[in-house]
């Protein structure tokens, strides 16, 4: 049995959350008797407000709860979107530091949808706009080249290099509405560029005409964001045998 953990790091809307469920349903129906799937949703933080302290807090909570229900006693795959990828990386890093080696050793793979491995352009913006965006005090940890993000990525790189972990990453290509106003006006930007979405190892899939929010929401079974993940799970399943 292969455990698949889907982690949504921040809450967008009820409709978006439902679409996540459909994504998981596609995987379940396509791969019968493949996995036990846990849907995990952390507190309602926006992308900007999910900063380092929260990543560590959520990862610690998830580590305790997942290990408590036996996740890590058999092979597991994490499917993440955006900051959820950083939460999982931090959780595996912490599990290693606390000698909870079952979870680290039995994690066969991680899927990253638009994960800011090396920071986000949103965090690089001049924070004179702070009255609009309300940045967290430690938002610097999410800026490009953050030492903490580099450290977490190097940790995962070593697991991949040793053949202990497979990685599939997806990259957005379309700007995402950040602030919307009257008359259809909106401030848009590319939140996670390709140089941050690709950790430097594993496979990268570039999603055409897809923004940050929709990168993890396939429109059909033929959508690359669904098909590539399904193929990835099949590959890991075959390896597990």
N, C-alpha and C positions, 0 to 999 in steps of 0.2 A: 504494500500500500504506500502511495506517495502523497504526502501532505502538501497542499498548495495554500499559501497564505497570501491573501490580497490585502494590501495596506493602503488605505486612503488617508493621507496625512492632513488634509484640510477639507472642510466642508464648503461646498459651493452652493448647491441647491438640492431640493428634494428630487427634482427631475433628473439632475446629474447623478445623484446617488442611485436612483432607480436604473439608470443606464449602466452603472457599474454592475448591478445585479444581473442585467441582461448579458453583459460581457462574460461573467462567470458562468451563467447558464449555458452560453454557447460552448464553453470549454467542457462543462460537465456532460452535455448531450453528445458532444463529438468524441469524447474519450470515456466510454462507459466503464464504470467501476475502476476509475483511475485514481481517485483521490478523495480525501476528506478536505473540504474547503472551509476555511474560517474567514469571515469578512470582518475586518477590524477598522474601526473609524475612531480617530482621536478627537480631541476637543475641537470646538468650532473656532479655529484660528484662520485668518486670511494668510495668503502666501507671505506677505511682508511680516506679519506678526509671529510667524513660526520661526523663531530664531534659535540660537544654539541652546539656551537654557531649556527651551521647550522640547527641542529634539532629544536632549539628554533625559529629560523628565519622561517623555513618552516612550523612549527606547527602554528605559529602566522598567517602566510599568509593563510594557509588552514582554520583555524578557522574563520577568517574574511570572506573568500569567501564562505565557506559552509553555515555559518549562514546567509550570505547575500542572498543566493538562497533558503533559507527555510529548509536546512538540519537540522534536530533536531526538526522540528515541528511534525514529525511523527516518528515511529520506524525506527531505522537505524542499519546496521551491517557494520563493517569495516573489510575488508580482506586485510592483509598486508604481506609484505615479508621483511625480514631482518631489516634494519634500519627503514623501514616504520612503523614497530610496535612501535619503540620508539617515532617516530613522533606522532603517534596517541595517545600514552599514555601521552606524553607531552601536546598535544592539549586538551585532556579531563581534564588534571590537570589544565591547564590554563583556560579552560571554567568554571570550578568550581570556581576558584579564582576570575573570572570576573563576577560571578553570571549569566553566560549564562547556566542556569540549564536545559533548554529544551534539549540541545544537550546531556548533561550528563545523564539525566533521561530517555531519549528516545533511548539511545544506548543499544540495547538488547544484542549485542554480538560482540566479536572481534576474528578474525582468525589470528593466528600468524604463518607464515612460517619461520622457522629458525631465529627467533628474538633473538638478544643477550640481553636478559633481565638482565643478570648479567655481561655483558661484553663479549669480544671476545678474543680468543687466539691470533688473529692477533694483537690486541692492547697490548698483554702481551709480545710480542717479544722484544728482545734487540734491541734498535733503533740505534745501531751502523751500522745497515743496512740501515740507513736513506737515504743514497744517492740513493738507489734503490727504496725504498718505499715512500720517501717524506712524512713522517708523519706530521700531523697537530700539532701545538704547544700544544693544549689542548687534545691530544689523550688520556691522562690519565683518562679522564672521561669515556672512554670505556673500561678501564682495569677492570679485575675481582674485584668485591667488591666495585666498585665506589659508593660512598654515594648517588650521584644523581640518579643513576639507581635503587638503593635499595629504595629510596624515592618514585620514580614513581611506582615501583612495589607494594609497600605497599599501595599506593593510589588505584590501581586497585584491589588489594586483598580485600580491604574493600568493594568495590562495589560488588565484587563477593560474599563475605561473607554475605552481606545484601540481596542477591538474586536479585540484580538490573542488573547484567551483567553476561553473560555466555561466556566462553572462550574455544577455541579449539586451541591447539598448535601442530606444526609439527616439527620434529627433523631430521636433516641430519645424515647420518652414514658413508659417504664417504669423503675422502679428496678432496679438491678443488685446481686446478692449480692456483697458485698465479703469478708466473713468468715463462714464457716459453722461451726456447732457441732453438738453432739449434739441429738437429738430434733427435728431440723428447724429449730433456731434459726439465724438468719442476720442479719447486719447488712447492710442494703441502702440504697442511695442512688442518686440521679440523678447520673451522672458528668458528662455534658456536657449542660447545659440548652439550650433552644432559643436563648437569647440568645448562647450561645457557639458553637453548631453552625452558625448562619447568619452568614457573614462580612460580610453587608451588601450583597451584590451577587450576581447570578446567580439561579438558581431554587432554591427550598427545598421539599423534600418531607418532611412530618411522618409518621413511621411509627407507626401506632397499635399500642398494646400490644406494643412492642418495646423491649428493653433495650439497653444499650451493646454487649454482646458479640454479640448476635444481629442488630444493625442491618444488618450486611453479609452476612447469610446468608438469602437468600430461600428460602421453603418450596416455591415452585413458580414456574412461568413467569408466573403471574398476580399474583404478589406485587409490590407497588409498588417494592420495593427492587431487583427485577430488571427489571421492565417499564420503569420510568422511566430506568434506566441504558441499557437497550437502545435506547429512543427517542432518548436523548441521543447515543449512538454513531451511530445512523442519521442524525441531523441533522448531525453533524460530517462524516460520510462524504459526505453530499450537498453540504455546503459545500466539501469538499476537491475534489470534481469541478469 
